Amino acid sequence: MTNDNYIATNKQAWEEAFDLRKSGYGDDVAQRLLSEKPLSFFEDDLQVLLKKIDIKDKTIAHFCCNNGRELLSLMQAGAAHGVGFDIAENILEQARSIAKEAGIKNCEFVAGNILDIPNIKQDSHHDTYHSTFDSHFDLILFTIGALPWIHDLDALFQVVARCLKPGGVLLIHEGHPITNMLAAPGEPSFNPDVLDKAVYPYFNREPWIELAGLQYMTGGNKSLSQPLTSYVHNMGDIITAIANNKLHIQSLQEFDYDIGMLTEVYDKGLFPLSYILLATKD
């Protein structure tokens, strides 16, 4: 069952969660950008791939960019221009503040539903919208937790295909769909003494609706007034939606380590916990 209004309620929930954020959330990002090596906000395996792609002088978009730390890191690594898109307007205000504090000027942040991206472009000087982002980006990036916020993956990758330049790259670093079968700490099904068994089905999952989500941001058991709705996509769903939009998968790497959604409670070697997918546009 799909809640047709889920994007609007998710926007409200994200903005509420950011208003309830734990003390210090995001406050150290600018200093880390200034003091650490470029790409330090990425896992080692993704750093290797980004260096191989060679992002120097490239135009990059980060879909569902949160407070922009990964995109700003790419700017420091030599990218020519970056655009971060996110549905939560107050989170993007922090992104702009971080960019200003770190002295990064070749990056802008656009608030809105990412399914509408082809029709909007922000003029950062006048805060207006014009033109489109069609065939605009050399690289479009998704990072952990982004894909579950979108129900219609075919519509999502249609936007990706439209926004990429010919020869452009789609790069996804996400939690592996297998992690949706595993219980996370705090869930009734979680048993810290039994970490070698899946507890949820892989197929035919209903949307995940909760009021106590985003605790990595809120830092406690704080309920939200609006529900957060996310969708469980299996690997076939993801790959098929990419292929349907004439994006050509070049590599799919699977890893046995968690990248943030399961707080590293599951042992390495048993389950695939994350993956990196790279695809290109003709």
Phi and psi in degrees as a GROMACS rama.xvg file:
@    title "Ramachandran Plot"
@    xaxis  label "Phi"
@    yaxis  label "Psi"
@TYPE xy
-112.839  131.175  THR-2
-87.1353  109.392  ASN-3
-63.0393  -19.4215  ASP-4
-101.223  14.7901  ASN-5
-64.5255  -31.7454  TYR-6
-66.6515  -41.4321  ILE-7
-65.6194  -43.0094  ALA-8
-71.8337  -34.3599  THR-9
-63.8806  -39.1276  ASN-10
-58.0151  -47.8252  LYS-11
-62.6717  -40.168  GLN-12
-67.0843  -42.9129  ALA-13
-61.7512  -44.5813  TRP-14
-67.9677  -35.1539  GLU-15
-66.4679  -43.1394  GLU-16
-60.8908  -38.8664  ALA-17
-68.0478  -37.1347  PHE-18
-63.6638  -30.0224  ASP-19
-94.6393  11.9876  LEU-20
-57.2035  149.781  ARG-21
-66.5804  155.774  LYS-22
-58.0496  130.576  SER-23
88.3057  -1.73736  GLY-24
-60.4447  116.861  TYR-25
83.0317  -5.03436  GLY-26
-68.5378  -22.7787  ASP-27
-97.066  0.828257  ASP-28
-63.5367  -45.9107  VAL-29
-61.2792  -43.537  ALA-30
-66.4941  -35.8381  GLN-31
-66.0453  -39.8586  ARG-32
-61.1939  -36.5887  LEU-33
-78.6074  -27.5572  LEU-34
-106.014  -21.1618  SER-35
-101.731  165.838  GLU-36
-66.3454  150.908  LYS-37
-55.747  147.132  PRO-38
74.3249  12.0106  LEU-39
-68.3649  -15.4727  SER-40
-84.4305  2.55566  PHE-41
-110.806  149.195  PHE-42
-62.6344  154.802  GLU-43
-55.971  -42.2013  ASP-44
-64.2828  -35.6305  ASP-45
-75.2096  -33.9878  LEU-46
-58.3778  -43.5097  GLN-47
-59.3961  -44.2063  VAL-48
-69.2615  -40.3859  LEU-49
-62.3779  -38.8021  LEU-50
-67.8946  -34.6747  LYS-51
-69.6657  -39.0469  LYS-52
-64.3129  -35.1941  ILE-53
69.0094  90.2531  ASP-54
-86.1701  -1.70264  ILE-55
-57.3008  129.33  LYS-56
66.4734  15.3307  ASP-57
-92.1433  156.362  LYS-58
-99.5004  124.91  THR-59
-126.572  140.69  ILE-60
-118.265  141.25  ALA-61
-117.225  110.976  HIS-62
-82.3744  133.591  PHE-63
59.899  62.8375  CYS-64
-87.3349  -6.45835  CYS-65
56.1013  -128.977  ASN-66
-89.8939  13.69  ASN-67
82.4536  7.15862  GLY-68
-64.203  -39.3631  ARG-69
-67.9221  -43.6093  GLU-70
-63.9512  -42.4029  LEU-71
-64.1946  -33.489  LEU-72
-64.327  -38.1089  SER-73
-66.5197  -34.9901  LEU-74
-63.2806  -41.0966  MET-75
-67.2046  -23.6212  GLN-76
-84.9477  2.79367  ALA-77
115.92  1.10194  GLY-78
-64.3229  149.522  ALA-79
-77.7585  -41.3941  ALA-80
-156.735  145.03  HIS-81
-133.368  147.286  GLY-82
-130.962  122.614  VAL-83
-103.781  132.046  GLY-84
-115.179  134.454  PHE-85
-155.02  155.11  ASP-86
-81.7387  -22.8738  ILE-87
-92.0732  112.821  ALA-88
-69.3353  -36.7791  GLU-89
-71.5416  -30.2251  ASN-90
-65.6445  -38.8201  ILE-91
-69.0508  -26.6346  LEU-92
-63.2697  -38.7449  GLU-93
-66.291  -39.3924  GLN-94
-58.2696  -44.6152  ALA-95
-64.8193  -38.2176  ARG-96
-65.506  -40.3349  SER-97
-63.4752  -44.749  ILE-98
-59.7872  -42.8835  ALA-99
-64.532  -45.2649  LYS-100
-63.6617  -36.2512  GLU-101
-84.6488  -4.50546  ALA-102
73.0348  27.9998  GLY-103
-99.4911  113.839  ILE-104
-107.135  -10.8433  LYS-105
-94.6533  37.446  ASN-106
-144.775  140.994  CYS-107
-134.111  160.235  GLU-108
-130.437  131.048  PHE-109
-120.491  125.429  VAL-110
-90.98  137.226  ALA-111
153.824  172.996  GLY-112
-69.4521  122.703  ASN-113
-64.1804  -19.854  ILE-114
-69.5754  -13.8212  LEU-115
-100.413  4.66378  ASP-116
-55.5598  -40.1321  ILE-117
-58.8343  -19.9086  PRO-118
-99.2146  1.87662  ASN-119
-132.84  146.598  ILE-120
-146.633  129.898  LYS-121
-88.0226  130.841  GLN-122
-91.5593  104.356  ASP-123
-65.9886  -17.0872  SER-124
-83.8175  -31.8997  HIS-125
-118.788  1.13825  HIS-126
55.4372  41.043  ASP-127
-122.31  175.627  THR-128
-121.533  140.992  TYR-129
-157.687  167.21  HIS-130
57.3689  -157.015  SER-131
-142.96  171.708  THR-132
-102.659  16.9489  PHE-133
-59.7  134.206  ASP-134
49.3834  44.0339  SER-135
-105.766  -29.4434  HIS-136
-110.448  141.901  PHE-137
-80.6568  -27.4863  ASP-138
-146.331  133.192  LEU-139
-119.682  129.219  ILE-140
-116.43  136.384  LEU-141
-120.101  137.932  PHE-142
-122.522  -178.431  THR-143
-47.0895  128.831  ILE-144
87.2982  2.03093  GLY-145
-79.6721  -48.0058  ALA-146
-60.4022  -35.9984  LEU-147
-63.7802  -15.8375  PRO-148
-78.4191  -7.98376  TRP-149
-115.693  124.58  ILE-150
-75.1598  -45.4549  HIS-151
-97.0331  93.28  ASP-152
-67.712  -31.0513  LEU-153
-63.1773  -42.4991  ASP-154
-64.6187  -38.126  ALA-155
-63.2152  -49.0937  LEU-156
-76.4706  -16.2416  PHE-157
-65.6092  -40.7301  GLN-158
-64.0229  -44.2889  VAL-159
-57.5493  -49.1646  VAL-160
-61.4939  -37.0972  ALA-161
-71.0996  -33.9936  ARG-162
-84.6007  -21.1708  CYS-163
-76.7033  143.666  LEU-164
-69.9676  158.302  LYS-165
-55.7381  130.406  PRO-166
85.5147  -2.327  GLY-167
-69.5369  163.357  GLY-168
-115.866  133.552  VAL-169
-100.662  128.602  LEU-170
-129.76  122.494  LEU-171
-120.861  125.368  ILE-172
-121.944  103.813  HIS-173
-133.039  166.22  GLU-174
-66.4466  138.983  GLY-175
-67.8978  142.782  HIS-176
-54.6688  -25.9143  PRO-177
-59.8718  -29.4178  ILE-178
-63.4735  -21.0714  THR-179
-68.3982  -14.9258  ASN-180
-88.3656  -7.88641  MET-181
-104.761  141.369  LEU-182
-79.8752  139.339  ALA-183
-97.9808  154.774  ALA-184
-53.1072  135.935  PRO-185
98.3765  -19.3251  GLY-186
-83.5057  147.054  GLU-187
-56.786  -30.8114  PRO-188
-82.2896  -7.10428  SER-189
-75.5681  128.486  PHE-190
-129.457  107.568  ASN-191
-63.6461  -14.3082  PRO-192
-91.0094  -9.27802  ASP-193
-130.397  92.3593  VAL-194
-113.579  19.0082  LEU-195
-117.47  19.6031  ASP-196
-134.833  139.38  LYS-197
-81.2897  145.816  ALA-198
-119.43  -12.9022  VAL-199
-117.946  153.653  TYR-200
-71.4165  152.639  PRO-201
-81.8686  -34.9528  TYR-202
-107.232  158.891  PHE-203
56.3719  45.2833  ASN-204
-88.1248  139.455  ARG-205
-74.1643  158.842  GLU-206
-56.5358  148.817  PRO-207
-94.7595  114.939  TRP-208
-118.454  127.114  ILE-209
-148.939  159.095  GLU-210
-112.2  -7.20316  LEU-211
-113.987  27.8758  ALA-212
-80.816  178.11  GLY-213
60.7455  34.4311  LEU-214
-70.396  -19.2265  GLN-215
-62.1039  -24.7445  TYR-216
-92.5878  -43.0882  MET-217
-82.9887  -21.974  THR-218
73.5381  19.3973  GLY-219
-174.535  -175.141  GLY-220
-86.571  65.655  ASN-221
-101.12  125.076  LYS-222
-84.1284  146.21  SER-223
-99.1951  152.883  LEU-224
-78.9672  -21.102  SER-225
-112.473  142.044  GLN-226
-73.1029  145.57  PRO-227
-99.6458  123.15  LEU-228
-111.998  124.993  THR-229
-128.219  161.628  SER-230
-122.277  141.56  TYR-231
-95.6886  110.087  VAL-232
-107.082  132.274  HIS-233
-86.8965  171.731  ASN-234
-63.3044  -34.7979  MET-235
-62.9096  -39.6221  GLY-236
-58.247  -45.6977  ASP-237
-66.9645  -50.4972  ILE-238
-64.9803  -40.5872  ILE-239
-64.8384  -42.219  THR-240
-63.8699  -37.6311  ALA-241
-65.389  -47.7854  ILE-242
-65.2366  -36.482  ALA-243
-59.8124  -24.3036  ASN-244
-103.698  23.9367  ASN-245
59.3567  34.4587  LYS-246
-101.487  132.808  LEU-247
-101.669  117.543  HIS-248
-72.9779  124.085  ILE-249
-98.3057  -32.2951  GLN-250
-159.778  150.283  SER-251
-138.283  109.985  LEU-252
-106.134  131.028  GLN-253
-112.255  140.915  GLU-254
-128.735  153.367  PHE-255
-96.3726  18.2004  ASP-256
-118.351  149.348  TYR-257
-81.0831  147.253  ASP-258
-119.326  27.0887  ILE-259
133.44  -17.1746  GLY-260
-92.6474  -18.1247  MET-261
-118.286  13.6603  LEU-262
47.9629  33.7189  THR-263
56.9555  35.5259  GLU-264
-86.2483  -19.9643  VAL-265
-93.7334  137.892  TYR-266
-65.8686  144.373  ASP-267
-69.1079  147.719  LYS-268
101.01  -17.4737  GLY-269
-96.9211  -50.8002  LEU-270
-117.425  148.498  PHE-271
-74.646  124.988  PRO-272
-111.294  -17.9172  LEU-273
-152.778  166.179  SER-274
-153.491  158.407  TYR-275
-124.723  124.135  ILE-276
-116.393  133.81  LEU-277
-123.633  128.292  LEU-278
-134.47  157.968  ALA-279
-128.969  157.277  THR-280
-99.5878  139.939  LYS-281
